[in-house]
Amino acid sequence: MLDPTTRTVEVSGKTGQRLTHLEFRLLYTLMVNRGQVIPTETLVERVWGYTGKGDRDLIRGLVSRLRTKTEVDPRNPQFIITVPGVGYSFKEEDG
């Protein structure tokens, strides 16, 4: 559960975590587009606010920090999925 008023995220199995502005923007963008693959360049535009060639290292670092806060096991993510060579996706709920 993502709370925009406090920029906190709660995941079952973990205590609530406060997110930075960038982490919140990234997670919000992925969650609003649940099940869709968002290209890296689009994420850079939506999170940092500029267009052009996206910096994969910026996104990779931010995704890593976000996974630490949201995933029970960040090395085996269940929510934020990497699509190699394309971008990232927020996993659709089963059922």
JOMO-V859215 format. One record per pair of residues at least 24 apart in sequence whose C-alpha atoms are under 8 Angstrom apart, sorted by the first residue. I is the first residue (numbers start at 1). J is the second residue. D is the distance in Angstrom with one decimal. If there is no record, write none. Layout:
i,j,d
I,J,D
I,J,D
This chain:
i,j,d
2,28,7.9
9,70,7.2
10,70,7.5
11,70,6.3
11,71,7.7
13,72,6.7
14,70,7.7
14,72,6.8
17,69,6.2
17,70,7.8
19,66,8.0
22,47,6.1
22,48,7.4
22,62,7.8
23,62,6.6
23,63,7.9
23,65,7.9
23,66,6.1
27,66,7.8
30,80,8.0
30,88,7.7
30,89,6.1
30,90,5.3
31,90,5.8
33,89,7.9
33,90,7.4
34,89,6.8
34,90,5.0
34,91,6.3
34,92,5.7
35,89,6.1
35,90,5.7
35,91,5.4
35,92,4.8
36,89,5.7
36,90,7.3
37,83,7.3
37,86,7.6
37,87,6.3
37,88,5.5
37,89,4.6
37,90,7.9
38,86,7.6
38,87,5.5
38,88,5.4
38,89,6.1
39,86,5.3
39,87,4.2
39,88,6.7
40,86,6.5
40,87,4.6
40,88,7.2
